[in-house]
Each structure stands twice: as structure tokens, then as C-alpha cells.
Amino acid sequence: MNSGTDIVFVGDPHGRLARAVEAILRMTERPKAIVLLGDHDLGVPLDLEVLPLAQAGIETWWIPGNHDSDLSQWHQNLFASNLADRNLDARVVEIA
């Protein structure tokens, strides 16, 4: 049984999601899932940005933010990524 945190919430990474991914992978007891809270500003598709987490068995879920449509590339990298089905906006999902 995991005695650590089952879910980690990461808010407003604004293009610096790699820092959060690295920090999570350094955790002694890794979470079962992360939930990204808006304003991702992704330069690459979300599934590629969090690939190290997926490889470590950590699920990624997300909620869009008000800036995720500022650039068409950011919108595309989030809403058309292979994790598009992990969008929690207006949904109730049991995680971890």
C-alpha cells in the first residue's frame, strides 16, 4: 500500500511542465496520478511532455485553463494530444 500521496495536483505550469515531471519522478513514494490544473502552454503534445510519467506508471489527467487557447499550437497540443480523453472539464472521474 502506498503511504504517500496518491494524487499530485500541478497548477499553471505555463510551459514549464518538465520541472514538475522531474520533481514527481524524484519523489521517494511516487503518486498514482497527477492532475494538471490549467494554463499548460505546451510546446509539444501533452502525451509527449508527460511520457516519463506514463513510463513510470503514473496517470496524467488535466483541466484546461483560460490561457490554453491563446495560441492555436497550445490548444492543439492539449486538446488533440493522445491524452485528450483525460480532460476532466465538466466530468466526474474516480482517480487513484
SULGIRA-V646366 format. One record per residue. N is the residue number from 1. RES is the residue in one letter. PHI is phi as a letter, one per 40 degrees, with the letter a starting at -180 (NA if undefined). Layout:
N | RES | PHI
N | RES | PHI
This chain:
1 | M | NA
2 | N | c
3 | S | c
4 | G | c
5 | T | c
6 | D | c
7 | I | b
8 | V | b
9 | F | b
10 | V | b
11 | G | b
12 | D | f
13 | P | c
14 | H | f
15 | G | g
16 | R | b
17 | L | c
18 | A | d
19 | R | c
20 | A | c
21 | V | d
22 | E | c
23 | A | c
24 | I | c
25 | L | c
26 | R | c
27 | M | c
28 | T | c
29 | E | b
30 | R | c
31 | P | c
32 | K | c
33 | A | a
34 | I | b
35 | V | b
36 | L | c
37 | L | b
38 | G | g
39 | D | f
40 | H | c
41 | D | f
42 | L | c
43 | G | c
44 | V | b
45 | P | d
46 | L | d
47 | D | c
48 | L | c
49 | E | c
50 | V | b
51 | L | d
52 | P | d
53 | L | c
54 | A | d
55 | Q | c
56 | A | c
57 | G | g
58 | I | b
59 | E | c
60 | T | b
61 | W | b
62 | W | a
63 | I | b
64 | P | c
65 | G | b
66 | N | c
67 | H | b
68 | D | c
69 | S | b
70 | D | c
71 | L | b
72 | S | d
73 | Q | c
74 | W | c
75 | H | c
76 | Q | c
77 | N | c
78 | L | b
79 | F | c
80 | A | b
81 | S | c
82 | N | c
83 | L | b
84 | A | d
85 | D | c
86 | R | c
87 | N | c
88 | L | c
89 | D | d
90 | A | g
91 | R | b
92 | V | b
93 | V | b
94 | E | c
95 | I | b
96 | A | f
